[in-house]
Amino acid sequence: MTKFIAASSISQQILKSAKLSADLPINTLIYGQTGVGKKLLAKEILPNALTINGKDLEKLIIAKQIDLATHSEIVIVNVGSVINVEEFFSHLKNIKLVGINLDKNDRFNQYFAIKIEIPSLEERVEDLQELIEIYKQEAMGIYNINLSLKNINLDLSGNGVTLKQSIYKSILLQSITTNDMLQTMEMYLTKKLKDGKTYRDLLEIFEVPLLKAAKKVYKSQLQMADKLEINRITLRKKIHQYFGEL
């Protein structure tokens, strides 16, 4: 993703505020949850600025290992990690700043004239839909597969970060061949065997996903036992062993 998505009305207003701050000699604080697009919005304001973690920049300043005179603009990621706030900003008086943080943090009130909060993707439905389509098309192009949205398990716990991961993961898993799976299992099992795992230790790698899949496909344990061609008592023991069910 190279630009801040602004399909929703709230994001359009946010982008408008960002572009306004880009034209003014003032500092801007952008805050919000992980994965909502804070860095992308910062690039809308200062596209060519140095981007650096606040804690790292503070260390460089203290050690006198950065020439601040060569920088007119800086994007400070995780500005909340700065320890000596007053001293830190005293070195940055002649530099236009965009700070990025998870929360607003009152410690920075006097250093940022504009404060922009980016809501979660769940609150920006149009942005969410556009991002889903972008990531889906990217992933389907890579894995050469075409899927409908209903076959993709979306994870919004980390907004854009986990959304992209979940889409790529869903499409990868549905595009994988038997040979791909065998190669993946061989690599995984090789590592585990080198770690000292035994056949008994590794049985659950095969049995747990098989039993979970069977529970989804078949209606009862009787049907599961019949279709899997396994003794019903043995099946019940394994279900209890792995899932605590009887």
N, C-alpha and C positions, 0 to 999 in steps of 0.2 A: 504494500500500500504506500503510495507516494503523495497522496493528498488527503486533506481532511474532508470526510464525507458530510455533506450538508443537504440531504434530501428532505429532512424534517424542518418544520418552521422554527423550532427552538435552535437547531443547529445553524440555520441560516442567520439567525440573530446573533449567535455566538461568532460565526465567521465574520459578520459585519462589524462586530466589536473588535475583533482581532485586526481586521484590515484598517480600522480607524486608529488603533494603537500603533500600527505599523507606520503611520504617517506623522506620529507625534513623538516628541523627544521625552517620552515617559516610560517607566518600567511597568511590566505587566506580569501578574501572577496567574497561572493557569492551574486549576486543581480539580480533582475528581478521582474516581476509582481507577484501578489498574485496567488498562486496555480500552479506555474510552476515546483515545486519540489526542492526548495532551501534547505529545512530541510533534505530531503532525500539525496541530494548530500553531504550535510555537514556530514551526518552519514557515507558516503563512505570514508570521510577523517578522521574523528574522531568518530569511532563507539561507543566508551565507555566513551566519554567525558560528563561532566556536560553540560546540555543545559538550558540556562536561558535568560530571556529578559534583554536587555541592561539596561533599566531604573531600573529594580529590582536589578540587580547586582551592579549598581552604588550606590543605596541606602544602600545595604548591606555593601559595602566597606566603605562608609562614616560613617555608624553606627558601623563599626568594628564588624559586626555580621557574617562574613565569614572568615574562615581560608584558605587563598589562597595558603598557603604552602602545603596543602593537595591535591591540584589540579595541574596536569601537563598539562591538556588539557581542554579547555572550548569552547563550541559553544555559541556565543552571538546572540540571535535572536533580530531583530529590533535594531541593533547597532546604528542606526540613532537617537534613542531616548535619547542617552547619552548626557548630557548637558556640563559638563566640560571634554572635550575630552582628553586634555593633561594630566590632573591629573588622569583621569580614567585609561588610558593606562600605566601610570607610575607605577601603582600597579600590572600590568600584564606582566612585562618585561620577567619574567622567565617561562611564560606559553604559550604553543602553542595554537593559537586562530583560530577559523573560525568565521567570522562575516557574518551575514545575514541581508540584507536590500533590500528595494524596488528599490533604485537607487545606483549609484556608490559613490556619495557624496565625493567631494574632501577633506573634513575634515579628511578623513581616509587614504589618500594616503600614508603617511609615516609609517603607522602601518600595512599595508597589502602588502606583496611583490607580491602576485598573486591575480588577480581580475578576476572572472569568471562571465560572464553574461549568464543567461539562457533565451532564447527567449520564446515567448508565444507558446502555443500548436498549434495555427493556423499556425505557422511557422515550426512546427515539425510534419509533416503529419503522418509519420510512427509511431511516439510516440503516437499521438492522436488516431490512429486506434487501437493500442495495448491496450491503456487505456480504450477505449470504450468497447472492447471485455472483458477485465478483469472485469470492473464494471458491464457490462451486465450479465456476467455469475454469478457473486456474487449475484446480485439482483434477477435474475431468480431462483437461488437456494433457496434463502430465501422465495420468494413469490410463488414458485412452478408453474411457468408459462414460456412458451416459446414464444418469440416474435422476429420478424424480425426488423432490424435496422430502416426500414422506418416508423415503428410505434412508434419510440422513438423521443421525442423532445429534442434536445441537446442544452445546454446553455454553451457557452464558455466565458462568460463575466468575470468569475473569474477563468479561466483555469481549472485545475484539481478539484478544490473545487466545482464549480458550475456544472461541467461536471458530477461528481459523483452524486450530488444532483438531477440533471435533469433526469439522467438515472433511479435512484431509484424511483423518483417520478412518471415517466412515467410508469414504470413497476408496481408500487404499484396501481396506478389509474386504470390500465387495468386488474389488478387481483382482484380488490375489488368486493365483492358480494353485492346483494341488502341488505342482512342482515347487512353486514359490514357498508354500507352507512347509513342505518337507525340508527344503533348504534352511528356512528360518528355524524350524524345530531342531535341525541338526546343529546349527550354530549355537542355539540356546543350550541344548543338552550337553554339547561339548564343553561349554563354559562351566555348567553345573557339575559335570563329572570331574573336571579339573579342580573344582572346589571341594571335592570329596563326597558328593551326593551319591546315594545308592539307587538301585532300581525301585526299591520301596519308597524312598524319598520322592522320587520323580513320578510315581503313579498318578498323583493328583493332577499333574500337568495334562494328562490325557483324560482322566475320569471326570474332573470337575466341569470342564466345558462341555463334555459329552452329556453328562447328566443334566446340566442347565439347558442345553439345546433340546434334549428329550422331554423335559418338563414343559417347554414351550410348545412342542409339536404334538405331544400325546396328552390325552385327557386325564389319564389315571396311572397309578403305579402298576396296575395290572397290565395295562396296554404298553407301558414302557418296558416292563419285563418281557412281554411277548415279542415286541418289535426288536428289542435289543438282544433277544435270545439269551437272557440271563435269569438265573433263579430269583424268584420274587423275594425270598428271605435275604439273599445276598444283596439284592437291590436296596431293600429297606435299610440294611446295615450301612451301605455306602452312603445313602441319602442322609442317614442320621450322623454318620461320621463327618461328612463334609458340610452339611447344612443344619444339623441339629434338629432335623425333622424326623417324624416317625410315620 
